[in-house]
Amino acid sequence: MTPSRRCLVAGALMVGMAAAQAQTSAEDSNKSNNPLNLAASFNVQNYYTPSIFGTNTHTNDFLLRPTMPMGPNGIVPVPQILRGTIPISTRPDPNGGYKTGLGDINLFDIFLVNPGGGVEFGVGPLVTIPTATDKTLGTGKWQAGLAAVAVHASKAGLLGALVQWQHSFAGQGDRPTVQTLTGQPFLIFNLPEGWYLRSTGIWTFDLQHGSYYIPVGLGAGKAWKMGTTIVNAFIEPQYSVAHSGNVPKWQIFAGVNFTFGH
């Protein structure tokens, strides 16, 4: 499926959501959108970048994101949230055309410091594994670092941020060192019947080479119940209001999230 067709499918899903019969509360919407929610989930998401500063190419990242919570135990006295990101990426081929294949897999393990607090906070290690099937689709480097999340939830919605820092420590010797910092401020504003507005652009800084981009998004979504599962579909265009280097100008972020056991 091409990137444009993926976006059309996401749009069609959102139109169909208006017919959902199950009532969805603001609490259900918050649970589906909260990265610190202690429930198993599986997210199917897509970043399509139709415009890049300084080039006439495009990119796409189709993301599979399973999340598994773990309760306190004899070794770790606080809850944990383990999340993986498995990308199927499309990048320009230096020899012409495009390459599509598996990118580098990212894993992080968040330890909730104060679950149930007014502002929930979690922090933990992350690792990026050089699993890319082509040189254009990954860094060729093992990377490790830290991830931290803070979230304030209310009936009005969610306010929070996810910050990740990582640095390469091993991998292909002919590939450059990698050091990146990303910050994802997110704002979810709940509307009636499970609808909501959202802004979740990821600010990305290449600390090794000095390039960066700061996207601001404005999108919408809807969460609804299917049995004990919360289904959440959304689409969010994002524009980079500040940048340096050949980085994304426009992005379209869309997806369907499944939160289980509610």
GIDA-V982706 format. One record per backbone hydrogen bond with DSSP energy under -1.0 kcal/mol. NH is the residue of the N-H (numbers start at 1). CO is the residue of the C=O. If there is no record, write none. Layout:
NH|CO / NH|CO
This chain:
6|2 / 7|3 / 8|4 / 9|5 / 10|6 / 11|7 / 12|8 / 13|9 / 14|10 / 15|11 / 16|12 / 17|13 / 18|15 / 19|16 / 20|17 / 29|25 / 30|26 / 31|27 / 32|28 / 33|29 / 34|30 / 37|34 / 39|37 / 41|67 / 42|258 / 43|65 / 44|256 / 45|63 / 46|254 / 47|61 / 48|252 / 49|59 / 53|247 / 55|52 / 59|49 / 60|90 / 61|47 / 62|88 / 63|45 / 64|86 / 65|43 / 67|41 / 68|82 / 70|80 / 73|76 / 80|70 / 81|110 / 82|68 / 83|108 / 84|66 / 85|106 / 86|64 / 88|62 / 89|101 / 90|60 / 91|99 / 93|97 / 96|93 / 99|91 / 101|89 / 103|87 / 105|129 / 106|85 / 107|127 / 108|83 / 109|125 / 110|81 / 111|123 / 112|79 / 113|121 / 117|114 / 120|151 / 122|149 / 123|111 / 124|147 / 126|145 / 127|107 / 128|143 / 129|105 / 131|129 / 133|102 / 137|134 / 142|170 / 143|128 / 144|167 / 145|126 / 146|165 / 147|124 / 148|163 / 149|122 / 150|161 / 151|120 / 152|159 / 154|157 / 158|188 / 159|152 / 160|186 / 161|150 / 162|184 / 163|148 / 164|182 / 165|146 / 166|180 / 167|144 / 168|178 / 169|142 / 170|142 / 172|140 / 175|172 / 180|166 / 181|205 / 182|164 / 183|203 / 184|162 / 186|160 / 187|199 / 188|158 / 189|197 / 190|156 / 191|195 / 195|192 / 196|221 / 197|189 / 198|219 / 199|187 / 203|183 / 204|213 / 205|181 / 206|211 / 207|179 / 207|205 / 208|179 / 210|206 / 212|244 / 213|204 / 214|242 / 216|239 / 218|237 / 219|198 / 220|235 / 221|196 / 222|233 / 223|194 / 224|231 / 226|229 / 229|226 / 230|259 / 231|224 / 232|257 / 233|222 / 234|255 / 235|220 / 236|253 / 238|251 / 239|216 / 240|249 / 241|214 / 244|212 / 247|245 / 249|51 / 250|51 / 251|238 / 252|48 / 253|236 / 254|46 / 255|234 / 256|44 / 257|232 / 258|42 / 259|230 / 260|40 / 262|228
